[in-house]
Amino acid sequence: MSKGRYGEYGGQYISETLMNELFYLEEQYNHYMNDPDFIDELNTLLKEYAGRPSLLYYAKRMSEDLGGAKIYLKREDLNHTGAHKINNVLGQVLLAKKMGKTRVIAETGAGQHGVATATAAALLDMECEVFMGEVDTQRQALNVYRMELLGAKVHTVKSGTKTLKDAVNDAFRDWIANVNDTNYVIGSTMGPHPFPQMVRDFQAVISAEARQQILEKEGKLPTAVLACVGGGSNAMGAFYNFIEDEDVQLIGCEAGGKGIDTPYNAAALTNGKIGIFHGMKSIFNQGEYGQIAPVYSISAGLDYPGVGPEHAYLRDSGRAQYVAVTDEEAVGAFEYLSRTEGIIPAIESSHAVAHAIKIAPEMDKDDIIIVCLSGRGDKDVKSIAEYRGVELNE
Amino acid sequence: MSRIANAFEDETAFIGFLTAGDPTIEKTVEYILAMDEAGCDLVEIGIPFSDPMAEGVVIQDANVRALKHNTTTDDVFEIVKKVRQKTDVPLVFLTYINPVFFYGYEEFFKKCNECGIDGIITPDVPFEEKGEIADIAAKNDVDVISLIAPTSKERIQMIAGDATGFIYVVSSLGVTGMRSEIKTDLSAIISDIRDVCDLPVAVGFGINTPEQASKISEIADGVIVGSAIVKIIEECGENASEALKQYVSEMKNACR
C-alpha cells in the first residue's frame, strides 16, 4: 500500500506522470522541515508578513447573550489576506521556491486560497496562475480582480459544475503538463500524499497557538473546538494539536446547504460515501455508479464534494464529530456575530459560529468553546445581501 | 494466446478509443463494430465519468454528452455484450477508479469476465495503488494495463517488470488531446521497457495524423488514438460510421 494513509483513507491515486514529482515533493518537504534556516524563514514570514500569532479573542457579549459556555474566537480572519489560507501558502510557495520552481498554480473556491497564493507568489517573485470555477468567479468577482492586481492570471473553469472540484481538475491537468517548472499549491488537506499532511502541518500553527493561548487565559483546555469543513484545512489546523487531548471535543461543521435531506448541500461526511477521487481515498458526495455529485452551498469555500482523508479517519475513529449546518443557520450566524461582536465572519466560518450558537446555551459556564474564525466576511457581504433580498447599488 | 496478445501479432497494432454512450448506447455498439471492420486491432472503451482528470477538452466533452443521458456502468457492460456477439476484437476499458470502486471490485471484474473484456486501464491508479484491483482482475482474466510516462524514468523497470497485457506509453506531458508534435524521446523509453519485459508497447496521447502513426510504428508495437476519433463522433453525431471507417483504415495503413 502507498504512503500517506489515515486508516484506509489517503494514498496517491494520481497519474503516473506525477508520481516522481510527488516523491520529489515529499522528499524536499521532509528535508526543508528539518532545515532550521527554512523554518526560521517561514516563521519570520508568518510573524512579520502574515501577522501571526493570531489573537484568541474572548467573545464576551456573545457568550453572555447565549448564556452558556465561554466562547473564544481564533482570529484567523486577522491574518494578512483575511483568512487562514496564508499559513499554508507561505509554506508551500517558499518550498516551491527552494525546489527551484518558477511557477505556482492553485485552485480556488471562494477566492481566498487564490488570493493567498497570488500574494505569496508576488512576495516571493513567482509566476502564479489560479483556476476558479465560472460560478465562483461570478459569486466572488472582487477576489478575481484582487488576484489580478497581485499579478496572477486567473483561469475561468467552464467544465463540469464550474465550481471548486472542477477548478481542482483543471489545476491537476495544468500540473501534469507543466510538472517540470511548476508546483501545485493545493489549498486544503486533500489530494494525493504528501498534500494532506503538508497542508495540515502548515495549518497546525492554528492549534499550536490556540492551545497555548487558552492555557494562558483560562489555565485549562477547551471543552470543544469548532471549525468549518470543506476540504478541511482550517479544521485540521484547529484540531491537530488537540487530538491527543482526549477530553477536548473536536467538531467539524460541514455545509448543509438547503438541508441534508435535499440534493443541495456539500456535507460529505454526513451524506457521502467512501470513494477514490482527486488523488485520495476518502468520503465523497456521489451519485449512483460513483459519479461525483454536484454539490451546493451558499459558501463557495465549502462547495466541495469531498473531504480530506484525515477527517474521514477522525470521524471513523470517533475522535472528531461532524455536523451539517444549513445556509440559513450560517447566514444567521454571519449577521449575529456582526451585530454582537462587531466582527464580520466569512460565510464559511459562519458555519462553525452557527454551531457554537446552537450548543453554547446547553453548556455550563465553566465550559469553553474555541471557534476557528477562519476568514473575514467582507467578500461575502454582497451574496448575503442577495440572500436577504437586499439590492445593492455599487 | 490472449485476444490482447493476438492484436499485436502481425504488424503494428492500431488501437482506437471512444467514450461509451456518446452519442448513444446503440451508436457506440455500431461504432466499435465499424472501427473493428476498418482494421482497428484493439478497442478502448471509456466508461464515462463526471471528472475525467487525465482528459483534454475533446474527451471531457464526450464524457459530458454520455452522462447527459445517464449512461451507466451497467449500460457499458450491455454495450460490450452486444459487441462480443459479433466480434473477437480485444476490448479494454479505460475508466477512472471511482466508478469501479463504487460498483464493487469483485462484481465489476466478474462482469468484465462474463462480457468478454480483456483489459482495464485506470489512469488514476499508479503502480503503488495497483493492489486495489490487481488480484481481482487477474482472477477474472482481465489484464491491468500499466501506463508509463515521460517522467517515469527509474520507475520503468518496476512498472514494466510487473505489467500484463501491453504497456501504454504516454507520449507527452499533459492530458489527452491532439498534438501537432511529440517531443518526448520515445525510443529511449521503449528501449528501457524492452530491457525488462517482452510485452507489446503501445504509444498514445496526442497522436492524430497518419504521419505521426507511421513514425510511431517504427519504434512501437501499437499506436493509440482517442481524441481524433472522439472528435469525429462529436462532429458527425449519429452518422459517424463511414467517417470512422475511413479514418481508422487510413491510420491502420499508416501503421503497416
Interface residues (C-beta under 8 A of the other chain):
Chain A: M1 S2 K3 G11 Q12 Y13 I14 S15 E16 T17 L18 M19 N20 E21 S159 G160 K165 D166 N169 F172 R173 I176 A177 N178 V179 N180 K273 I274 G275 I276 F277 H278 G279 F284 Q286 E288 Y289 G290 Q291 I292
Chain B: F49 S50 D51 M53 A54 G56 V57 Q60 V64 L67 T72 T73 D74 Y96 I97 N98 P99 V100 F101 F102 Y103 P123 D124 V125 P126 F127 E128 E129 G131 E132 L147 I148 A149 P150 T151 S152 K153 R155 I159 V170 L173 G174 V175
